[in-house]
C-alpha cells in the first residue's frame, strides 16, 4: 500500500471533520499495521520524535494505547497533566493556551488533549479548549476524548465492526442509554453516532425521556443517514428499540442538566440515572435482536449499563475494539506526523 503526504499536519478532533476517503485510508492502514504489528514498513516513522499527551482526566485505554503506539512507531509519548504546567484558568493566573501551544509545537510532532466531566464548567468548554490548541499549534492536535467527541474511539469502533460484520452499509446499530453510577460524558456516544452513520449504518437511538443528546450531533447523524439512504430514529421504548438490530451499544450518558451555573452536578446526575434501573442491556433484550454484536468503549459499568452475561458473551467485541485503539492511533499518527 502506498501512502501520500496528504494527511501530514492534520488535526483530529472529530471524525466528521475528515473526508470519508481519509477515514478509509486510516482504517486500511490500521488493519495492515494490526496484521504486521512489529514489522510494518512504517514502524520507525516517529523515530526520535515526541508526542505530547495532555490529560486533564484519567484514562486506562487512551494513555496506554497512545504510549504503546508511539513506541511501536519508534517514537516517545510524554505524559502531561495540568499540575505539571502553569496554565491560565478562569480562577488562576498563568500561561495562555496560545503561548503553551506555540512552545509545545517547537518540541513535539503532535499533541493529544483529554478534557471532560468535572474539568469543565459547561458543555462545549472542552471542545473550545481543544480547538484553541489547534488554532495556535503548528503540529497536529488530537482529541483524546473531550466533552463532545472521542474520534479515536469512533475509529476503533468502526474498525471492530468492519472486522466482525464485513459490510456495514444497511446494518442497524442501536445506541441505547444504560443506567449507572458514573455520570458519563457524551463523547464516545456522539462520536459513534456520527461515524456509524457516515459508514452507512442505520441508527436507532433509545433513551428515557430527559436524556436528549446534542441537537447539532443529532442533525449531523440524520444527514449522514440520509446521504446513505439509511434510517435514523429515536425511541423511548426500550424493548421496541432492540428489535432486529445487528449491533447494540449500551452506555450511560448524562442529562442536559449536568452542567448548571458553571458547575458539573455529578451526584444529582447519578441519583437521577439510578432511578432508571430497567435500562440495562441484558440477555433477554439481546434475544430480540438479529443475533447482535455487543459493543462498548469501556470502561464498562457491569451490572448497570449491561449485565456480565452480555458483556462477556461470545457476541461481545469489547476487547477487540479496545485493542483497535492502538492500531487506529498508530495509523493516524503515521499519516499525520510520521516521516516516510
Ligand atoms: N475508552 C476510553 O477512552 O477509555 P479510557 O477512558 O480508559 O481511556
Boltz pocket constraint, residues with backbone or C-beta under 6 A from the ligand:
constraints:
  - pocket:
      binder: B
      contacts: [[A, 58], [A, 59], [A, 60], [A, 61], [A, 62], [A, 63], [A, 144], [A, 145], [A, 153], [A, 297], [A, 298], [A, 299]]
      max_distance: 6.0
